Amino acid sequence: MPYVPVDIYIDVNSSIYNDVNAVGGYMYLTGGYKGIIIYRAAYDQFVAIERACPYHPTTDCNRLVVESNGLTIADSICGSRFLILDGSIVNGPAKKPALVYQTYYDGHYLHIYY
């Protein structure tokens, strides 16, 4: 995975981020290498996952998207699937988990960094 510095702050209470105001909510952000998926795992816990598939991040693979079950993310081209809670491999040709960025939530702002 190509290294891209990430240092993003978002105001979770802003109407722009309504999709992550409830536990289980997610949204896509610009940033990272091919974008970031933010998932609210608990009231005070967020997960931020790189959208580049670790199988072939710079070539063939597509961006990871959240599947309809809301618990997994997948690459529609190679078929790799990952758990949204921690990026671990569910199945597919990928041998590495999805890249998970560090997060810190202070009750108002979410900091995503790498």
C-alpha positions in Angstrom: 0.0 0.0 0.0 1.5 3.3 -0.9 2.1 5.6 2.1 -0.1 8.6 2.1 -0.1 10.9 5.2 -3.5 11.2 6.8 -4.4 14.0 9.3 -8.1 14.7 9.2 -10.4 16.3 11.8 -14.1 16.2 11.4 -16.9 17.6 13.5 -19.1 14.6 14.0 -22.0 16.7 15.2 -22.1 18.7 11.9 -25.0 18.0 9.6 -22.4 17.1 6.9 -21.7 13.9 8.9 -25.2 12.8 9.8 -24.5 9.4 8.4 -22.2 8.6 11.3 -24.3 10.2 14.1 -25.8 6.8 15.0 -23.9 3.6 16.0 -23.6 1.4 12.8 -23.6 4.4 10.5 -20.9 4.9 7.9 -19.8 7.2 5.2 -17.1 7.7 2.6 -14.5 10.5 2.9 -11.9 11.9 0.6 -8.4 11.2 1.9 -5.8 8.5 2.2 -4.8 6.7 -0.9 -8.2 5.9 -2.5 -10.5 7.3 0.1 -11.6 6.4 3.6 -14.6 4.6 5.1 -15.6 5.9 8.5 -17.8 3.5 10.6 -19.3 4.3 14.0 -18.7 1.1 16.0 -20.0 2.5 19.3 -21.0 5.9 20.7 -17.4 6.8 21.4 -15.6 4.5 19.0 -15.0 5.0 15.2 -13.1 2.9 12.7 -11.5 4.5 9.6 -10.5 2.1 6.8 -8.6 2.8 3.6 -10.7 2.1 0.5 -7.8 0.7 -1.5 -8.0 -3.1 -1.6 -4.8 -4.5 -0.2 -4.8 -7.3 -2.8 -3.6 -5.0 -5.6 -3.9 -1.5 -4.3 -2.2 0.3 -7.2 -3.6 -1.7 -10.1 -6.5 -4.0 -10.8 -8.6 -3.8 -7.7 -11.6 -1.5 -7.2 -12.3 0.7 -4.2 -13.7 -1.0 -1.1 -17.4 -0.4 -0.5 -19.7 -1.2 2.4 -21.9 -4.2 1.6 -25.7 -4.2 2.2 -25.3 -6.1 5.5 -23.4 -3.1 6.9 -20.8 -5.4 8.5 -18.4 -6.1 5.7 -16.6 -4.2 3.0 -15.7 -5.6 -0.4 -13.8 -5.2 -3.6 -16.2 -6.1 -6.5 -13.3 -6.9 -8.9 -11.1 -9.3 -6.9 -13.8 -10.4 -4.5 -11.9 -9.8 -1.3 -14.1 -9.1 1.7 -13.2 -7.6 5.1 -14.9 -7.0 8.4 -15.8 -3.3 8.9 -15.0 -3.4 12.6 -11.2 -4.0 12.2 -10.4 -4.6 8.5 -9.7 -8.4 9.0 -10.1 -10.7 6.1 -13.4 -12.5 5.6 -12.5 -14.1 2.3 -11.0 -13.5 -1.1 -7.6 -13.5 -2.6 -6.3 -10.7 -0.3 -3.6 -12.0 2.1 -3.4 -8.8 4.1 -6.2 -7.1 6.1 -7.6 -3.7 5.0 -5.5 -0.8 6.2 -7.1 0.7 9.3 -6.2 4.3 10.3 -5.8 5.5 13.8 -8.7 7.4 15.3 -9.3 9.6 18.3 -12.7 10.9 19.3 -13.0 13.6 22.0 -16.8 13.6 22.1 -17.0 16.3 19.5 -14.2 16.0 16.9 -13.0 12.8 15.3 -9.3 12.8 14.4 -8.2 10.3 11.7 -4.4 9.9 11.3 -1.6 7.7 10.0 
